[in-house]
Amino acid sequence: MVRAFRKAPVDSKLLDRIVDLASRAPSAGKTQGWNLLVLRDQQTKKFWDLTLPPEKRTSFRWQHLLDAPLIGLVFADPHAYLERYSEPDKKETKLGEDPSAWPAPYWTIDASFATMQLLLAAHDVGLGALFFGVFDGEVNLRNAFNVPEQMQLIGAVAIGWPMLESQTDRGASAKRPRRKPQEIIREGSF
């Protein structure tokens, strides 16, 4: 995760390329019920004004995060899954009738897969990216950017050209050790 960006634009064709790669993530019934609301320039400024008001910015640890030229808001659309699973080849599953019929919210899962793929694709082309939650200002964001009510906000992705690592501060979590495979893998049972 990159938390410090240079003030340099990201070409639309490069954004298209990484979104195309993200669209290849697993998706239930190939529904692909996720959307990326891309904010640039004044829209990015508006995003920060709504989620991190100016009076809180002076104490914000990641000042160069605010320099990211793109903010992508990832949304999952449960209605897309109801529509897809109402089609003839999926109708017998009865998953097209109500979101509560689903054993897990695949719209959330699929949007999360696509987001991870987006992060990896950005890295592969030399961009930096950071996934982060939107905990403040969601209602105002929805109103400001005309987000339909049914859309589930998964989170935000800052995208841009990373600053040199020597110019950035790593978060406290980066110092935590990564779990070893033998701490993760459970053979046969828990």
C-alpha positions as CSV (number, residue, x, y, z in Angstrom):
1,M,0.0,0.0,0.0
2,V,1.3,3.4,-1.0
3,R,0.5,6.4,1.2
4,A,2.5,9.1,-0.5
5,F,2.0,10.2,-4.1
6,R,3.7,12.6,-6.5
7,K,1.5,15.3,-8.0
8,A,1.5,13.8,-11.5
9,P,-1.5,12.8,-13.5
10,V,-2.5,9.3,-14.5
11,D,-3.3,8.8,-18.1
12,S,-6.9,7.6,-18.8
13,K,-5.5,4.7,-21.0
14,L,-3.5,3.5,-18.1
15,L,-6.5,3.6,-15.8
16,D,-8.5,1.7,-18.4
17,R,-5.8,-0.9,-18.5
18,I,-5.8,-1.6,-14.8
19,V,-9.6,-1.6,-14.6
20,D,-9.7,-4.0,-17.5
21,L,-7.4,-6.3,-15.5
22,A,-9.6,-5.9,-12.4
23,S,-12.7,-6.8,-14.4
24,R,-11.2,-10.3,-14.9
25,A,-11.5,-11.1,-11.1
26,P,-13.8,-14.0,-10.2
27,S,-17.5,-13.1,-10.2
28,A,-20.5,-15.1,-9.3
29,G,-22.4,-15.9,-12.5
30,K,-20.0,-13.4,-14.2
31,T,-22.3,-10.7,-12.9
32,Q,-19.4,-8.3,-12.4
33,G,-21.7,-6.2,-10.2
34,W,-19.1,-3.6,-9.2
35,N,-18.5,-0.1,-10.2
36,L,-15.5,2.3,-9.8
37,L,-16.5,5.9,-9.4
38,V,-13.3,7.7,-10.4
39,L,-12.6,11.2,-9.0
40,R,-10.0,13.5,-10.5
41,D,-8.9,17.1,-10.0
42,Q,-11.7,19.2,-8.3
43,Q,-13.6,16.0,-7.6
44,T,-10.7,14.6,-5.6
45,K,-10.5,17.9,-3.7
46,K,-14.2,17.6,-2.9
47,F,-13.7,14.0,-1.8
48,W,-11.1,15.1,0.8
49,D,-13.2,18.1,1.9
50,L,-16.1,15.7,2.6
51,T,-14.1,12.9,4.3
52,L,-11.2,14.8,5.9
53,P,-12.2,18.4,6.5
54,P,-9.4,21.0,6.3
55,E,-9.4,21.5,10.1
56,K,-8.3,17.9,10.6
57,R,-5.7,17.9,7.8
58,T,-2.9,19.6,9.7
59,S,-2.6,16.7,12.1
60,F,-3.1,14.0,9.4
61,R,-0.1,11.8,9.2
62,W,-0.2,11.0,5.5
63,Q,0.0,14.4,4.0
64,H,1.1,13.1,0.6
65,L,-1.8,10.8,0.3
66,L,-3.8,13.9,-0.4
67,D,-1.7,14.4,-3.5
68,A,-3.0,11.2,-5.2
69,P,-4.4,12.3,-8.6
70,L,-7.2,9.7,-8.6
71,I,-9.6,8.4,-5.9
72,G,-11.6,5.5,-7.0
73,L,-14.7,4.6,-4.9
74,V,-15.5,0.9,-5.2
75,F,-19.2,0.1,-5.1
76,A,-21.0,-3.3,-5.1
77,D,-24.5,-3.5,-6.7
78,P,-26.7,-6.2,-5.1
79,H,-29.4,-5.5,-7.6
80,A,-27.1,-6.6,-10.4
81,Y,-26.9,-10.1,-8.8
82,L,-30.7,-10.3,-8.4
83,E,-31.1,-9.4,-12.1
84,R,-28.4,-11.9,-13.2
85,Y,-29.8,-14.7,-11.1
86,S,-33.3,-14.0,-12.5
87,E,-32.0,-14.9,-16.0
88,P,-33.0,-18.3,-17.4
89,D,-29.7,-20.1,-16.8
90,K,-29.7,-19.1,-13.1
91,K,-33.4,-18.8,-12.3
92,E,-33.7,-22.2,-10.7
93,T,-31.3,-21.1,-7.9
94,K,-33.9,-18.8,-6.6
95,L,-31.1,-16.3,-5.8
96,G,-32.7,-13.7,-8.0
97,E,-35.6,-13.2,-5.6
98,D,-34.1,-11.5,-2.6
99,P,-30.6,-10.6,-1.3
100,S,-31.4,-12.6,1.9
101,A,-31.5,-15.8,-0.2
102,W,-27.8,-15.6,-0.7
103,P,-25.7,-17.7,1.7
104,A,-23.0,-14.9,1.4
105,P,-23.1,-11.4,-0.1
106,Y,-21.3,-12.2,-3.4
107,W,-21.7,-8.6,-4.5
108,T,-19.4,-7.7,-1.6
109,I,-17.1,-10.6,-2.3
110,D,-16.8,-10.0,-6.0
111,A,-16.2,-6.3,-5.6
112,S,-13.5,-7.1,-3.0
113,F,-11.8,-9.5,-5.4
114,A,-11.9,-6.9,-8.2
115,T,-10.5,-4.3,-5.8
116,M,-7.6,-6.5,-4.9
117,Q,-7.0,-7.2,-8.6
118,L,-7.1,-3.4,-9.2
119,L,-4.4,-2.9,-6.5
120,L,-2.2,-5.6,-8.0
121,A,-2.7,-4.3,-11.6
122,A,-1.8,-0.7,-10.5
123,H,1.4,-2.0,-8.9
124,D,2.3,-4.1,-12.0
125,V,2.2,-0.9,-14.2
126,G,4.3,1.1,-11.8
127,L,1.6,3.0,-10.1
128,G,1.0,3.2,-6.4
129,A,-2.3,2.4,-4.8
130,L,-3.9,2.4,-1.4
131,F,-7.2,0.8,-0.3
132,F,-8.8,2.6,2.6
133,G,-12.2,2.7,4.3
134,V,-14.5,5.7,4.1
135,F,-15.6,6.1,7.7
136,D,-16.7,9.8,7.6
137,G,-18.8,11.6,5.1
138,E,-20.3,8.7,3.2
139,V,-23.8,10.3,3.1
140,N,-22.3,13.5,1.9
141,L,-20.2,11.7,-0.7
142,R,-23.3,9.8,-2.0
143,N,-25.2,13.1,-2.4
144,A,-22.3,15.0,-3.9
145,F,-21.6,12.3,-6.6
146,N,-25.2,11.1,-7.2
147,V,-24.6,7.5,-6.0
148,P,-27.7,5.3,-6.2
149,E,-29.0,4.2,-2.8
150,Q,-28.6,0.4,-3.5
151,M,-24.9,0.7,-4.1
152,Q,-22.7,-0.7,-1.3
153,L,-19.5,1.3,-0.7
154,I,-16.6,-1.1,-0.3
155,G,-14.0,1.6,0.2
156,A,-11.7,4.0,-1.6
157,V,-8.6,3.4,-3.7
158,A,-6.0,6.2,-4.0
159,I,-4.1,5.8,-7.3
160,G,-1.1,7.7,-8.6
161,W,2.6,7.7,-9.0
162,P,4.4,6.8,-5.8
163,M,6.9,9.0,-4.1
164,L,10.3,7.3,-3.5
165,E,10.1,5.0,-0.5
166,S,12.9,7.0,1.2
167,Q,10.6,10.0,1.2
168,T,7.7,8.3,2.9
169,D,6.7,7.2,6.4
170,R,5.6,3.6,6.9
171,G,2.6,2.9,9.1
172,A,2.9,1.2,12.4
173,S,1.1,-1.9,11.0
174,A,4.0,-2.4,8.5
175,K,6.2,-3.3,11.4
176,R,4.0,-6.2,12.4
177,P,5.3,-9.6,11.3
178,R,3.6,-11.4,8.5
179,R,2.0,-14.7,9.5
180,K,3.9,-17.8,8.3
181,P,2.1,-20.4,6.1
182,Q,2.1,-22.9,9.0
183,E,0.2,-20.4,11.1
184,I,-2.5,-20.1,8.4
185,I,-2.9,-23.5,6.9
186,R,-5.1,-26.0,8.7
187,E,-4.8,-29.5,7.3
188,G,-8.0,-31.6,7.5
189,S,-9.6,-29.7,10.4
190,F,-9.1,-26.7,12.8
